[in-house]
């Protein structure tokens, strides 16, 4: 019995030490949180849900209810002004819609990409994902080296040579829609444009013939899984530690590995073929490898960057354009007068021509306005994060350095102070003679880190939309919702199901 008491006494003392240390750590963290609150609480913002969790319970509740976080950000922006504060644990995010600050932050290379967000995109639940590709790399010198290698593959001259592939893949979509019209079946437009845009990026970037409108492939499912996982990984700090989510996390890792192993194989085979003097496709990958060969130094890490960018192009080059096209079709289906006007322009410019030229799509001015207005209302990649490392003043509010700044083109595009009647779909906002929005419209970001593929994306979108408008009448099947689904990128929740008929 005496031995038991001795062991109990020793065990209690041993347990007391870690409990005491945990209490001290908790106390220190609480004091640090109090310091953070005192440092930033002069910035307007909604009341915190709790001292420790900040606003994360509200954000988590919105996600759980399958609602759109960005609509809550609009509400807060209208309530608290052009700069307001959000707290998540000890992290502080300053949300900014002030055009002058947007210009300063996005146009200057001194505001680096935010570590909290972009380090999360480096890997996905421990599996390397976007890595240090163009979208995520924070170091300016590393980014500049990659951009220098990538730029020639996205030059206007090179993109003009891709118009044939855009036509070819869009024709496959037209054949699929013709079948739907002949058989009087409904068309899931989001699925179909996802197939065609993934076909395009796979072909013109990496020489891969997927032909997803005919063949099955694991890639669309892998991309969707990765995007869904990305949202949870960034916004829910507890998601990874919930045993209920283990199966989904395993699927996300496997999806990520599929994309990277495929990319590694494609790059390795292409390099081998080029070294052996074989004929290779004149695609973006070939152009990148050739440009990389002219660099004075190329390390193993540079080779890994090339794989990072394979994943980046594969996802961003497909998903964003597909969602823009789906939203555009949805809005045209809701606004027959705009549909008639853009169709008349297509008839006047291209008539019954099957192969569109670069010059043809350049003349489709009103279609460009329609696509721009689509991106104003449905900015497919809405959020951009930067670090404010030094003190600055935004719209009269002093912002202490060492804080994250979030700029949101979806929010800016739907604020009354920038766009009159913002929920009205009105392509005339982007008429050539209309006043240009001042740093409140940036669906492809702005400045040196603006999206490299924006011209590629808009060329592809115009070819697909022009052919659709030229050949078919379409109407939305009744009963659909016009709500938005957030998968990190915004997409229509309803899938945009249409009835398709041949034009007479």
C-alpha positions, -999 to +999 in steps of 0.1 A: +000+000+000+029+023+008+044+016-026+011+025-042+010+058-024+046+065-033+039+058-070+007+079-069+026+108-053+054+106-079+029+103-108+009+133-095+041+154-093+052+142-128+018+151-142+018+185-124+048+197-144+033+193-179-001+207-167+017+237-152+037+242-185+005+239-205-011+265-183+019+289-187+018+283-225-020+290-226-015+321-205+013+334-228-009+327-259-038+345-243-016+375-235-002+374-271-038+374-285-047+403-263-016+422-277-027+414-312-062+426-305-049+459-290-026+464-320-053+460-346-087+466-330-087+503-340-094+489-375-132+487-381-147+452-383-175+429-372-176+417-336-155+385-330-174+353-323-149+345-295-117+358-279-096+329-291-113+318-324-121+353-337-144+352-367-136+316-377-169+301-363-189+324-386-168+315-416-170+278-408-208+279-403-212+296-438-191+268-454-210+241-435-243+255-448-229+255-483-233+293-485-209+317-501-183+333-479-178+362-504-214+373-500-208+378-462-176+398-472-198+421-493-221+426-463-192+434-440-177+458-466-210+477-469-212+479-431-176+486-421-163+504-452-134+500-476-110+485-450-120+462-422-105+436-400-110+398-395-095+377-368-087+339-370-069+328-339-038+350-337-039+358-374-053+392-386-066+397-422-074+432-434-100+432-462-096+461-487-118+474-514-103+509-516-092+514-553-061+535-545-049+509-520-057+481-545-035+499-571-007+504-546-007+468-533-011+450-566+010+471-589+041+471-566+063+440-563+072+449-527+039+435-514+046+398-514+021+370-516+007+362-482+024+333-465-007+321-446-026+315-478+000+306-504+021+283-482-012+264-477-013+259-515+022+246-516+010+212-505-024+196-499-026+177-466+011+169-468+012+162-506+030+187-528+003+205-548+010+239-565+044+239-549+064+270-559+047+275-592+038+309-607+007+313-586+022+304-553+059+313-553+065+342-529+102+350-535+102+377-562+135+365-578+122+329-581+090+342-596+108+364-621+129+335-633+099+313-639+080+341-655+109+348-679+108+311-689+070+310-693+065+344-711+074+333-747+048+305-745+020+330-739+031+358-762+004+371-786+024+357-816+025+322-801-012+323-791-023+332-826-009+299-837-032+281-812-064+293-828-066+261-849-067+239-817-093+262-801-114+257-833-109+220-834-118+213-798-147+237-799-161+218-829-161+186-808-184+204-783-206+216-812-209+179-823-220+169-788-245+197-787-258+187-821-265+153-807-284+168-778-305+189-803-312+160-826-322+137-797-341+164-778-321+158-747-310+183-721-273+195-720-253+199-688-234+229-700-210+231-670-199+196-675-195+200-713-175+232-711-154+216-684-146+188-708-137+211-737-115+235-717-096+206-701-092+191-736-078+225-748-053+230-720-041+194-722-036+196-759-021+231-764+000+230-733+011+194-730+003+176-762-022+153-745-052+140-764-078+134-737-110+139-759-131+140-727-164+145-747-160+110-759-137+092-734-137+089-697-107+101-676-098+104-640-086+140-644-119+159-640-127+141-608-091+146-595-092+183-602-126+187-585-114+168-555-082+189-552-102+221-554-127+211-528-099+199-505-080+232-510-110+252-496-112+232-464-074+231-460-072+269-461-103+280-443-108+253-417-077+248-395-093+219-377-104+199-408-072+178-410-075+166-374-111+154-376-111+116-379-144+118-399-124+135-427-097+109-431-112+092-462-117+125-480-081+136-471-068+103-485-088+109-518-074+144-520-038+132-516-043+105-543-059+130-567-029+154-561-004+125-567-022+116-599-018+151-614+019+153-604+029+118-615+011+124-649+030+157-652+063+142-644+058+115-670+048+140-697+077+163-690+102+134-689+090+119-721+090+153-739+126+161-728+138+126-739+121+131-773+137+165-778+171+152-768+168+124-793+159+148-821+124+135-825+095+155-838+076+170-809+043+190-807+048+228-810+029+233-777+035+254-746+055+226-729+080+225-758+083+262-758+090+263-720+116+235-722+134+253-751+134+286-732+146+269-700+175+255-719+187+290-726+190+298-689+225+299-675+216+277-645+188+252-641+188+233-608+168+202-597+144+226-579+139+245-612+128+211-627+104+207-598+090+242-605+082+230-640+061+202-625+044+227-602+034+248-632+021+217-649-004+213-621-011+251-620-019+253-657-038+220-657-062+233-630-062+271-634-061+269-672-092+247-673-114+255-643-115+293-646-124+294-683-150+266-679-167+284-650-167+317-669-183+301-699-210+284-678-218+316-660-220+334-693-244+309-708-265+311-676-268+349-678-275+349-715-303+324-708-317+348-683-315+378-705-329+371-740-324+407-752-287+405-745-285+371-761-302+384-793-278+414-794-246+393-791-259+367-815-265+394-841-229+405-837-217+369-842-238+366-874-225+399-887-189+391-880-184+354-888-216+344-906-215+307-913-177+305-912-166+273-894-129+281-886-126+314-868-094+334-872-076+355-847-089+386-866-125+373-864-126+370-827-109+405-824-140+420-840-164+405-815-166+436-794-199+430-778-191+394-770-160+407-752-182+430-732-205+401-723-175+380-711-161+409-691-195+416-674-196+378-666-163+381-648-174+413-629-204+394-615-187+360-612-150+366-607-140+329-609-109+333-587-122+360-563-095+363-537-059+377-538-038+379-506-007+401-500+015+409-471+016+444-457+051+444-441+053+481-433+029+505-417+005+522-442-027+542-443-057+530-463-086+553-467-077+572-435-071+540-414-037+533-401-026+497-408+003+484-387+028+464-406+030+426-404-006+418-414-023+400-443-043+420-468-071+404-488-084+419-520-115+404-535-126+411-571-160+394-565-167+418-537-155+449-555-175+439-586-207+438-566-204+470-546-229+498-554-202+525-549-183+511-579-210+498-602-245+512-603-272+485-597-244+459-594-266+428-595-279+438-629-261+420-658-252+449-681-225+444-707-227+481-717-206+488-685-177+477-707-185+495-739-153+510-754-167+545-747-178+538-711-156+551-683-132+524-672-135+510-637-107+524-615-089+494-598-121+477-587-123+452-616-094+427-616-106+392-623-070+383-635-053+403-608-032+434-617+004+444-620+035+422-624+018+392-608-013+394-631-024+361-646-001+350-674-028+331-692-056+358-693-052+363-731-052+326-737-084+322-716-103+350-733-094+337-768-106+303-759-138+316-743-146+338-774-141+309-798-164+286-778-191+312-773-190+324-809-195+289-822-223+282-797-242+314-806-236+308-843-251+273-844-276+268-816-306+283-798-305+274-761-327+281-731-323+273-694-343+243-681-368+257-655-364+251-618-326+257-616-310+278-589-287+307-599-267+303-567-229+300-567-208+272-554-174+279-538-147+254-546-119+279-542-129+290-576-166+300-582-189+279-603-226+277-609-243+255-583-270+244-608-247+231-635-265+252-661-288+226-677-301+238-711-325+227-739-306+229-772-321+234-807-304+239-841-307+275-853-328+279-884 
